[in-house]
Structures are given as structure tokens and as C-alpha cells.
């Protein structure tokens, strides 16, 4: 589903952490479906991230980078590393916006 990235970022910042959870779950499920890769569901990703105090979300960012490369047809390995570093330095919102941009390009 195509989403407005500026609106997603505004909701990310102003919903006190509720929209980012929804966005992570939906992004995970949509990227898994579009890339035809098996992986944990969005709900499981949220649960694992909650249990591990956010450590799993860093791993998830890296894996989503690999899946985005599958969607784009590029296999450099750098996208996952970029998402991981952005998230590690507190810019997970940017990583998720980049993921959403990759999805938006699939659905004209």
C-alpha cells in the first residue's frame, strides 16, 4: 500500500510511540509479501523487540535492508548496514521512511 512519507513521519513524531509500532508491523508484513520472503510476522517483530528492549529491532532493520535490496534488484549488502546504523544512532524514523519509499516505488 502506498503511504505518504511526510505524513508517516509527522505521525511518528506526534503519536507518542503508537504510530511507529503500527508502521513497523505493516512495513514488515508488506515487505515480506512483496519480496516473497518468509520471516516473522509484524506482530512477532514487535513482541521480540519489546522482549529484548529494542535489540531485535536493530537486527530487524538489517534484515529489512536485505529484503529491500531484493525488491529493488540490487544486492550490495549496504542497505541493511545503512538501516542498522541509522537506527543505532536514533534515526529509525529515517530507516522506516526509506523502506516506505522502496515500497511506494513498487506500487505506482
TIVO-2410 file (N, C-alpha, C; in nm, 3 decimals):
# residues 108
REC num residu      c1      c2      c3 atome chaine
REC   1      X   0.084  -0.118   0.000     N      A
REC   1      X   0.000   0.000   0.000    CA      A
REC   1      X   0.089   0.125   0.000     C      A
REC   2      X   0.053   0.219  -0.082     N      A
REC   2      X   0.130   0.342  -0.092    CA      A
REC   2      X   0.091   0.436   0.022     C      A
REC   3      X   0.193   0.488   0.093     N      A
REC   3      X   0.170   0.580   0.205    CA      A
REC   3      X   0.249   0.707   0.183     C      A
REC   4      X   0.196   0.816   0.236     N      A
REC   4      X   0.265   0.945   0.231    CA      A
REC   4      X   0.377   0.944   0.336     C      A
REC   5      X   0.499   0.958   0.292     N      A
REC   5      X   0.612   0.954   0.385    CA      A
REC   5      X   0.611   1.075   0.479     C      A
REC   6      X   0.587   1.197   0.432     N      A
REC   6      X   0.582   1.309   0.528    CA      A
REC   6      X   0.474   1.290   0.635     C      A
REC   7      X   0.357   1.238   0.596     N      A
REC   7      X   0.252   1.214   0.694    CA      A
REC   7      X   0.295   1.106   0.794     C      A
REC   8      X   0.361   1.002   0.745     N      A
REC   8      X   0.409   0.897   0.835    CA      A
REC   8      X   0.509   0.952   0.936     C      A
REC   9      X   0.597   1.040   0.891     N      A
REC   9      X   0.696   1.098   0.981    CA      A
REC   9      X   0.629   1.188   1.084     C      A
REC  10      X   0.532   1.266   1.042     N      A
REC  10      X   0.458   1.352   1.137    CA      A
REC  10      X   0.387   1.267   1.242     C      A
REC  11      X   0.320   1.161   1.196     N      A
REC  11      X   0.252   1.072   1.291    CA      A
REC  11      X   0.353   1.001   1.381     C      A
REC  12      X   0.470   0.966   1.326     N      A
REC  12      X   0.576   0.903   1.403    CA      A
REC  12      X   0.617   0.993   1.520     C      A
REC  13      X   0.626   1.122   1.493     N      A
REC  13      X   0.673   1.216   1.595    CA      A
REC  13      X   0.566   1.256   1.696     C      A
REC  14      X   0.439   1.261   1.656     N      A
REC  14      X   0.337   1.319   1.741    CA      A
REC  14      X   0.236   1.222   1.802     C      A
REC  15      X   0.255   1.091   1.786     N      A
REC  15      X   0.158   0.997   1.844    CA      A
REC  15      X   0.211   0.927   1.968     C      A
REC  16      X   0.316   0.978   2.025     N      A
REC  16      X   0.372   0.922   2.149    CA      A
REC  16      X   0.408   0.774   2.136     C      A
REC  17      X   0.459   0.735   2.022     N      A
REC  17      X   0.508   0.599   2.004    CA      A
REC  17      X   0.407   0.497   1.956     C      A
REC  18      X   0.284   0.537   1.931     N      A
REC  18      X   0.184   0.441   1.887    CA      A
REC  18      X   0.194   0.415   1.736     C      A
REC  19      X   0.204   0.520   1.656     N      A
REC  19      X   0.211   0.501   1.512    CA      A
REC  19      X   0.338   0.428   1.469     C      A
REC  20      X   0.454   0.453   1.530     N      A
REC  20      X   0.573   0.377   1.489    CA      A
REC  20      X   0.556   0.226   1.505     C      A
REC  21      X   0.482   0.183   1.607     N      A
REC  21      X   0.457   0.040   1.626    CA      A
REC  21      X   0.374  -0.013   1.509     C      A
REC  22      X   0.267   0.058   1.478     N      A
REC  22      X   0.181   0.018   1.367    CA      A
REC  22      X   0.260   0.017   1.236     C      A
REC  23      X   0.337   0.122   1.213     N      A
REC  23      X   0.413   0.135   1.089    CA      A
REC  23      X   0.514   0.021   1.075     C      A
REC  24      X   0.582  -0.015   1.184     N      A
REC  24      X   0.678  -0.125   1.182    CA      A
REC  24      X   0.609  -0.256   1.146     C      A
REC  25      X   0.495  -0.282   1.208     N      A
REC  25      X   0.422  -0.406   1.184    CA      A
REC  25      X   0.378  -0.414   1.038     C      A
REC  26      X   0.320  -0.306   0.987     N      A
REC  26      X   0.270  -0.305   0.849    CA      A
REC  26      X   0.385  -0.311   0.748     C      A
REC  27      X   0.492  -0.237   0.773     N      A
REC  27      X   0.607  -0.242   0.683    CA      A
REC  27      X   0.664  -0.382   0.674     C      A
REC  28      X   0.678  -0.446   0.788     N      A
REC  28      X   0.731  -0.582   0.790    CA      A
REC  28      X   0.646  -0.675   0.705     C      A
REC  29      X   0.516  -0.674   0.728     N      A
REC  29      X   0.427  -0.764   0.655    CA      A
REC  29      X   0.425  -0.733   0.505     C      A
REC  30      X   0.425  -0.606   0.468     N      A
REC  30      X   0.421  -0.570   0.327    CA      A
REC  30      X   0.552  -0.601   0.256     C      A
REC  31      X   0.665  -0.579   0.321     N      A
REC  31      X   0.793  -0.611   0.259    CA      A
REC  31      X   0.810  -0.762   0.247     C      A
REC  32      X   0.768  -0.838   0.348     N      A
REC  32      X   0.774  -0.983   0.338    CA      A
REC  32      X   0.690  -1.032   0.220     C      A
REC  33      X   0.571  -0.978   0.204     N      A
REC  33      X   0.483  -1.020   0.095    CA      A
REC  33      X   0.540  -0.980  -0.041     C      A
REC  34      X   0.589  -0.858  -0.052     N      A
REC  34      X   0.640  -0.809  -0.180    CA      A
REC  34      X   0.767  -0.880  -0.223     C      A
REC  35      X   0.853  -0.915  -0.126     N      A
REC  35      X   0.980  -0.981  -0.159    CA      A
REC  35      X   0.965  -1.133  -0.164     C      A
REC  36      X   0.847  -1.182  -0.126     N      A
REC  36      X   0.818  -1.327  -0.123    CA      A
REC  36      X   0.917  -1.402  -0.034     C      A
REC  37      X   0.951  -1.339   0.077     N      A
REC  37      X   1.040  -1.399   0.176    CA      A
REC  37      X   0.961  -1.440   0.299     C      A
REC  38      X   0.995  -1.553   0.355     N      A
REC  38      X   0.933  -1.593   0.481    CA      A
REC  38      X   1.011  -1.529   0.595     C      A
REC  39      X   0.939  -1.483   0.691     N      A
REC  39      X   1.000  -1.421   0.807    CA      A
REC  39      X   0.895  -1.406   0.914     C      A
REC  40      X   0.935  -1.356   1.028     N      A
REC  40      X   0.836  -1.336   1.134    CA      A
REC  40      X   0.733  -1.232   1.094     C      A
REC  41      X   0.614  -1.248   1.147     N      A
REC  41      X   0.509  -1.150   1.120    CA      A
REC  41      X   0.543  -1.019   1.191     C      A
REC  42      X   0.472  -0.915   1.153     N      A
REC  42      X   0.495  -0.785   1.215    CA      A
REC  42      X   0.470  -0.786   1.364     C      A
REC  43      X   0.367  -0.859   1.406     N      A
REC  43      X   0.338  -0.869   1.549    CA      A
REC  43      X   0.449  -0.938   1.626     C      A
REC  44      X   0.508  -1.040   1.565     N      A
REC  44      X   0.619  -1.110   1.630    CA      A
REC  44      X   0.743  -1.020   1.638     C      A
REC  45      X   0.766  -0.943   1.534     N      A
REC  45      X   0.878  -0.848   1.535    CA      A
REC  45      X   0.861  -0.750   1.650     C      A
REC  46      X   0.741  -0.697   1.666     N      A
REC  46      X   0.716  -0.604   1.777    CA      A
REC  46      X   0.737  -0.672   1.911     C      A
REC  47      X   0.685  -0.794   1.925     N      A
REC  47      X   0.700  -0.867   2.051    CA      A
REC  47      X   0.846  -0.896   2.082     C      A
REC  48      X   0.922  -0.943   1.983     N      A
REC  48      X   1.065  -0.971   2.004    CA      A
REC  48      X   1.141  -0.843   2.039     C      A
REC  49      X   1.106  -0.733   1.975     N      A
REC  49      X   1.172  -0.606   2.005    CA      A
REC  49      X   1.141  -0.560   2.147     C      A
REC  50      X   1.017  -0.581   2.189     N      A
REC  50      X   0.976  -0.544   2.324    CA      A
REC  50      X   1.048  -0.630   2.428     C      A
REC  51      X   1.056  -0.759   2.404     N      A
REC  51      X   1.120  -0.851   2.499    CA      A
REC  51      X   1.270  -0.822   2.511     C      A
REC  52      X   1.334  -0.789   2.399     N      A
REC  52      X   1.480  -0.768   2.401    CA      A
REC  52      X   1.518  -0.621   2.422     C      A
REC  53      X   1.423  -0.540   2.460     N      A
REC  53      X   1.447  -0.397   2.485    CA      A
REC  53      X   1.506  -0.325   2.363     C      A
REC  54      X   1.458  -0.361   2.246     N      A
REC  54      X   1.497  -0.292   2.124    CA      A
REC  54      X   1.612  -0.352   2.047     C      A
REC  55      X   1.679  -0.452   2.104     N      A
REC  55      X   1.794  -0.511   2.034    CA      A
REC  55      X   1.748  -0.583   1.908     C      A
REC  56      X   1.635  -0.654   1.917     N      A
REC  56      X   1.586  -0.725   1.800    CA      A
REC  56      X   1.548  -0.628   1.688     C      A
REC  57      X   1.503  -0.509   1.723     N      A
REC  57      X   1.465  -0.413   1.619    CA      A
REC  57      X   1.586  -0.371   1.536     C      A
REC  58      X   1.705  -0.370   1.595     N      A
REC  58      X   1.826  -0.341   1.517    CA      A
REC  58      X   1.853  -0.452   1.416     C      A
REC  59      X   1.838  -0.577   1.460     N      A
REC  59      X   1.853  -0.691   1.371    CA      A
REC  59      X   1.747  -0.685   1.260     C      A
REC  60      X   1.625  -0.649   1.299     N      A
REC  60      X   1.516  -0.639   1.203    CA      A
REC  60      X   1.546  -0.534   1.096     C      A
REC  61      X   1.601  -0.421   1.137     N      A
REC  61      X   1.637  -0.317   1.041    CA      A
REC  61      X   1.736  -0.371   0.939     C      A
REC  62      X   1.836  -0.446   0.986     N      A
REC  62      X   1.935  -0.502   0.895    CA      A
REC  62      X   1.870  -0.599   0.796     C      A
REC  63      X   1.785  -0.687   0.846     N      A
REC  63      X   1.717  -0.784   0.760    CA      A
REC  63      X   1.623  -0.716   0.661     C      A
REC  64      X   1.557  -0.611   0.703     N      A
REC  64      X   1.470  -0.539   0.610    CA      A
REC  64      X   1.551  -0.474   0.498     C      A
REC  65      X   1.671  -0.433   0.528     N      A
REC  65      X   1.759  -0.380   0.424    CA      A
REC  65      X   1.788  -0.484   0.318     C      A
REC  66      X   1.810  -0.607   0.361     N      A
REC  66      X   1.833  -0.716   0.265    CA      A
REC  66      X   1.708  -0.739   0.179     C      A
REC  67      X   1.592  -0.734   0.242     N      A
REC  67      X   1.469  -0.757   0.168    CA      A
REC  67      X   1.438  -0.642   0.072     C      A
REC  68      X   1.471  -0.520   0.112     N      A
REC  68      X   1.452  -0.406   0.023    CA      A
REC  68      X   1.544  -0.420  -0.100     C      A
REC  69      X   1.664  -0.471  -0.079     N      A
REC  69      X   1.753  -0.494  -0.192    CA      A
REC  69      X   1.694  -0.598  -0.287     C      A
REC  70      X   1.628  -0.699  -0.233     N      A
REC  70      X   1.562  -0.799  -0.317    CA      A
REC  70      X   1.453  -0.731  -0.400     C      A
REC  71      X   1.376  -0.642  -0.338     N      A
REC  71      X   1.271  -0.569  -0.409    CA      A
REC  71      X   1.328  -0.482  -0.521     C      A
REC  72      X   1.440  -0.419  -0.493     N      A
REC  72      X   1.498  -0.326  -0.590    CA      A
REC  72      X   1.585  -0.395  -0.694     C      A
REC  73      X   1.621  -0.521  -0.668     N      A
REC  73      X   1.706  -0.594  -0.761    CA      A
REC  73      X   1.853  -0.563  -0.746     C      A
REC  74      X   1.892  -0.501  -0.635     N      A
REC  74      X   2.032  -0.473  -0.607    CA      A
REC  74      X   2.076  -0.560  -0.491     C      A
REC  75      X   2.200  -0.605  -0.494     N      A
REC  75      X   2.247  -0.696  -0.389    CA      A
REC  75      X   2.384  -0.652  -0.338     C      A
REC  76      X   2.392  -0.530  -0.292     N      A
REC  76      X   2.520  -0.478  -0.244    CA      A
REC  76      X   2.545  -0.509  -0.097     C      A
REC  77      X   2.440  -0.529  -0.020     N      A
REC  77      X   2.455  -0.552   0.123    CA      A
REC  77      X   2.466  -0.424   0.204     C      A
REC  78      X   2.469  -0.311   0.137     N      A
REC  78      X   2.487  -0.183   0.207    CA      A
REC  78      X   2.358  -0.127   0.264     C      A
REC  79      X   2.244  -0.164   0.208     N      A
REC  79      X   2.118  -0.108   0.255    CA      A
REC  79      X   2.088  -0.151   0.398     C      A
REC  80      X   2.110  -0.278   0.427     N      A
REC  80      X   2.089  -0.327   0.563    CA      A
REC  80      X   2.180  -0.258   0.662     C      A
REC  81      X   2.304  -0.239   0.623     N      A
REC  81      X   2.400  -0.171   0.710    CA      A
REC  81      X   2.360  -0.025   0.732     C      A
REC  82      X   2.312   0.041   0.627     N      A
REC  82      X   2.265   0.179   0.639    CA      A
REC  82      X   2.149   0.188   0.738     C      A
REC  83      X   2.049   0.100   0.722     N      A
REC  83      X   1.934   0.100   0.812    CA      A
REC  83      X   1.977   0.073   0.956     C      A
REC  84      X   2.070  -0.020   0.974     N      A
REC  84      X   2.119  -0.054   1.108    CA      A
REC  84      X   2.189   0.066   1.172     C      A
REC  85      X   2.276   0.131   1.099     N      A
REC  85      X   2.349   0.246   1.154    CA      A
REC  85      X   2.256   0.363   1.185     C      A
REC  86      X   2.161   0.389   1.095     N      A
REC  86      X   2.066   0.497   1.122    CA      A
REC  86      X   1.987   0.468   1.249     C      A
REC  87      X   1.942   0.345   1.264     N      A
REC  87      X   1.864   0.308   1.382    CA      A
REC  87      X   1.949   0.312   1.508     C      A
REC  88      X   2.073   0.268   1.497     N      A
REC  88      X   2.162   0.267   1.613    CA      A
REC  88      X   2.185   0.408   1.666     C      A
REC  89      X   2.188   0.505   1.577     N      A
REC  89      X   2.210   0.644   1.617    CA      A
REC  89      X   2.081   0.721   1.636     C      A
REC  90      X   1.969   0.650   1.653     N      A
REC  90      X   1.843   0.712   1.688    CA      A
REC  90      X   1.763   0.766   1.571     C      A
REC  91      X   1.796   0.725   1.451     N      A
REC  91      X   1.725   0.773   1.332    CA      A
REC  91      X   1.646   0.660   1.265     C      A
REC  92      X   1.581   0.580   1.347     N      A
REC  92      X   1.498   0.471   1.295    CA      A
REC  92      X   1.386   0.521   1.207     C      A
REC  93      X   1.341   0.641   1.233     N      A
REC  93      X   1.237   0.704   1.152    CA      A
REC  93      X   1.284   0.720   1.008     C      A
REC  94      X   1.409   0.755   0.988     N      A
REC  94      X   1.464   0.771   0.855    CA      A
REC  94      X   1.472   0.635   0.785     C      A
REC  95      X   1.514   0.533   0.858     N      A
REC  95      X   1.520   0.398   0.802    CA      A
REC  95      X   1.383   0.351   0.756     C      A
REC  96      X   1.284   0.374   0.840     N      A
REC  96      X   1.149   0.332   0.804    CA      A
REC  96      X   1.096   0.413   0.686     C      A
REC  97      X   1.132   0.540   0.677     N      A
REC  97      X   1.090   0.622   0.563    CA      A
REC  97      X   1.155   0.571   0.434     C      A
REC  98      X   1.280   0.528   0.442     N      A
REC  98      X   1.347   0.472   0.325    CA      A
REC  98      X   1.282   0.340   0.282     C      A
REC  99      X   1.243   0.259   0.380     N      A
REC  99      X   1.171   0.135   0.348    CA      A
REC  99      X   1.039   0.166   0.281     C      A
REC 100      X   0.968   0.263   0.334     N      A
REC 100      X   0.839   0.301   0.277    CA      A
REC 100      X   0.856   0.354   0.136     C      A
REC 101      X   0.963   0.429   0.113     N      A
REC 101      X   0.990   0.480  -0.021    CA      A
REC 101      X   1.012   0.364  -0.119     C      A
REC 102      X   1.085   0.263  -0.076     N      A
REC 102      X   1.107   0.146  -0.163    CA      A
REC 102      X   0.974   0.078  -0.196     C      A
REC 103      X   0.887   0.067  -0.097     N      A
REC 103      X   0.755   0.008  -0.122    CA      A
REC 103      X   0.670   0.095  -0.212     C      A
REC 104      X   0.672   0.226  -0.191     N      A
REC 104      X   0.594   0.318  -0.273    CA      A
REC 104      X   0.634   0.311  -0.420     C      A
REC 105      X   0.762   0.286  -0.446     N      A
REC 105      X   0.809   0.276  -0.584    CA      A
REC 105      X   0.756   0.152  -0.655     C      A
REC 106      X   0.720   0.049  -0.575     N      A
REC 106      X   0.664  -0.073  -0.634    CA      A
REC 106      X   0.521  -0.055  -0.679     C      A
REC 107      X   0.447   0.030  -0.607     N      A
REC 107      X   0.304   0.048  -0.634    CA      A
REC 107      X   0.279   0.188  -0.690     C      A
REC 108      X   0.273   0.201  -0.823     N      A
REC 108      X   0.256   0.335  -0.882    CA      A
REC 108      X   0.121   0.395  -0.856     C      A
***
